[in-house]
Amino acid sequence: MMPRAQHAPLPTGMILLALLSLLLVGAIFGFFYAWVCSTMWGLDAADPAVAIAAMQAMNASVRNAAFAPAFFGTPVVLILTALVARAQDRSRSAAAFLGAGLVYLLGGLVLTMVVNVPMNEALALVVIPQDVAAAQQIWTEYSGTWQVWNTARTVASAVAVVLTGLALMLLNEVND
């Protein structure tokens, strides 16, 4: 039989870290999710030359100070929150925060850097052809593969959101 968890007041620092974790993981999930359910479908419906040019512009603009905290900071904050929760004997919550951090780190950040970024960099070098069929072929080859991997990172980020929610639910529990 497992020891019964006791409840303890939450220090302000723990509350702030937990809320920052939720904010960041929610922001990055929302970012990836928007690509799944609107951006890529819209680009797929557009003229392929326009889609290529738009994607090139979006990929060039995403490297900014507004995006960086959610993309790079999410795993750092989640893992830091896990460490602080563990130091406060909140091991079940710590495990969920750690799981969220690792899932996003591997399924979001690393996947993006290994798959999506190289695809984006290759697309950035494309000179958009005037021939509609040639532009369509380039866009179709890019979009289909890119969307598969974007869906994978969206699912990983969704799992990280759920684990963060679980971690928040367990946060009041301390080990005996």
C-alpha positions as CSV (number, residue, x, y, z in Angstrom):
1,M,0.0,0.0,0.0
2,M,1.3,3.4,-1.0
3,P,1.7,6.0,1.7
4,R,-1.0,8.6,1.7
5,A,0.0,12.0,0.3
6,Q,-0.4,14.9,2.6
7,H,-1.2,18.4,1.6
8,A,1.1,21.4,2.2
9,P,0.8,25.1,1.4
10,L,2.4,26.0,-1.9
11,P,5.3,28.5,-1.7
12,T,4.8,31.5,-4.0
13,G,7.9,30.6,-6.1
14,M,6.5,27.1,-6.7
15,I,3.2,28.6,-7.8
16,L,4.9,31.1,-10.2
17,L,7.1,28.4,-11.7
18,A,4.1,26.1,-12.2
19,L,2.1,28.8,-13.8
20,L,5.0,29.8,-16.1
21,S,5.3,26.2,-17.1
22,L,1.7,26.1,-18.0
23,L,1.8,29.3,-19.9
24,L,4.9,28.3,-22.0
25,V,3.7,24.8,-22.8
26,G,0.3,26.1,-23.7
27,A,1.8,28.8,-26.0
28,I,4.0,26.3,-27.9
29,F,1.2,23.8,-28.2
30,G,-1.0,26.6,-29.6
31,F,1.6,27.6,-32.0
32,F,2.1,24.1,-33.5
33,Y,-1.7,23.5,-33.4
34,A,-2.5,26.6,-35.4
35,W,-0.2,25.3,-38.2
36,V,-2.1,22.0,-38.2
37,C,-5.7,23.4,-38.3
38,S,-5.4,26.6,-40.3
39,T,-2.1,27.8,-41.6
40,M,-1.0,24.8,-43.7
41,W,-4.5,24.2,-45.0
42,G,-4.7,27.8,-46.1
43,L,-1.4,27.6,-47.8
44,D,-2.3,24.3,-49.5
45,A,-5.4,26.0,-50.9
46,A,-3.4,29.0,-52.3
47,D,-1.5,29.3,-55.5
48,P,1.6,27.2,-55.0
49,A,4.0,30.1,-55.8
50,V,2.2,32.2,-53.2
51,A,2.4,29.3,-50.7
52,I,6.1,28.9,-51.1
53,A,6.7,32.6,-50.8
54,A,4.5,32.9,-47.7
55,M,6.2,29.9,-46.0
56,Q,9.6,31.3,-46.8
57,A,8.5,34.6,-45.2
58,M,7.0,33.0,-42.1
59,N,10.0,30.8,-41.6
60,A,12.3,33.8,-41.8
61,S,10.1,35.8,-39.3
62,V,9.6,33.1,-36.7
63,R,13.1,33.5,-35.3
64,N,12.3,36.3,-32.9
65,A,12.2,37.3,-29.3
66,A,8.5,36.7,-28.9
67,F,8.7,33.1,-30.1
68,A,12.0,32.1,-28.5
69,P,10.8,31.9,-24.8
70,A,8.1,29.4,-25.6
71,F,10.2,27.3,-28.1
72,F,13.5,27.2,-26.2
73,G,12.3,28.1,-22.6
74,T,9.5,25.5,-22.3
75,P,11.7,22.4,-21.5
76,V,14.0,24.5,-19.3
77,V,11.2,25.9,-17.2
78,L,9.3,22.5,-17.0
79,I,12.4,20.7,-15.9
80,L,13.3,23.5,-13.4
81,T,9.8,23.3,-12.0
82,A,10.2,19.5,-11.6
83,L,13.4,20.0,-9.7
84,V,11.9,22.6,-7.4
85,A,8.8,20.4,-6.8
86,R,11.1,17.4,-6.1
87,A,13.1,19.5,-3.6
88,Q,9.9,20.3,-1.9
89,D,8.9,16.6,-1.6
90,R,6.2,16.9,-4.3
91,S,7.4,13.9,-6.2
92,R,4.3,13.0,-8.1
93,S,4.0,16.5,-9.4
94,A,7.7,16.6,-10.1
95,A,7.5,13.5,-12.1
96,A,4.7,14.9,-14.2
97,F,6.5,18.2,-14.8
98,L,9.7,16.3,-15.7
99,G,7.7,14.0,-18.1
100,A,6.2,17.1,-19.7
101,G,9.6,18.7,-20.1
102,L,11.2,15.6,-21.6
103,V,8.2,14.9,-24.0
104,Y,8.4,18.5,-25.3
105,L,12.2,18.5,-25.4
106,L,12.3,15.4,-27.6
107,G,9.0,15.6,-29.5
108,G,8.9,19.3,-29.9
109,L,12.2,21.1,-29.8
110,V,14.6,18.4,-31.0
111,L,12.1,17.1,-33.6
112,T,11.8,20.7,-35.0
113,M,15.6,21.2,-35.1
114,V,16.2,17.8,-36.7
115,V,13.4,17.7,-39.3
116,N,11.3,21.0,-39.7
117,V,14.2,23.5,-39.6
118,P,16.3,21.7,-42.3
119,M,13.2,21.5,-44.4
120,N,12.5,25.2,-43.9
121,E,16.1,26.1,-44.7
122,A,16.0,24.0,-47.9
123,L,12.7,25.8,-48.9
124,A,14.3,29.2,-48.2
125,L,16.9,28.4,-51.0
126,V,14.2,27.7,-53.5
127,V,13.8,30.2,-56.3
128,I,10.0,30.1,-57.0
129,P,9.4,28.8,-60.5
130,Q,7.1,30.7,-62.8
131,D,5.7,27.4,-64.1
132,V,2.7,26.5,-62.0
133,A,3.2,22.8,-62.3
134,A,6.8,23.1,-61.1
135,A,5.8,25.3,-58.1
136,Q,3.0,22.8,-57.3
137,Q,5.4,19.9,-57.3
138,I,7.8,21.8,-54.9
139,W,5.0,22.8,-52.6
140,T,3.3,19.4,-52.5
141,E,6.6,17.6,-51.7
142,Y,7.4,20.1,-48.9
143,S,3.9,20.5,-47.4
144,G,3.0,16.9,-47.0
145,T,6.1,15.8,-45.3
146,W,6.3,19.0,-43.2
147,Q,2.7,18.6,-42.0
148,V,3.3,15.0,-40.9
149,W,6.2,16.1,-38.7
150,N,4.3,19.2,-37.5
151,T,1.5,16.9,-36.4
152,A,4.0,14.8,-34.5
153,R,5.3,17.8,-32.6
154,T,1.8,19.1,-32.0
155,V,0.8,15.7,-30.4
156,A,4.0,15.7,-28.3
157,S,3.2,19.3,-27.2
158,A,-0.4,18.3,-26.4
159,V,0.9,15.4,-24.2
160,A,3.2,17.9,-22.5
161,V,0.2,20.2,-21.8
162,V,-1.8,17.2,-20.3
163,L,1.2,16.2,-18.1
164,T,1.6,19.8,-17.0
165,G,-2.1,19.9,-16.1
166,L,-1.6,16.7,-14.1
167,A,1.4,18.1,-12.4
168,L,-0.7,21.1,-11.3
169,M,-3.4,18.9,-10.0
170,L,-0.8,17.0,-7.9
171,L,1.1,20.0,-6.7
172,N,-0.5,20.2,-3.3
173,E,0.6,16.7,-2.4
174,V,3.8,16.1,-0.5
175,N,5.5,12.9,0.3
176,D,5.1,11.4,3.8
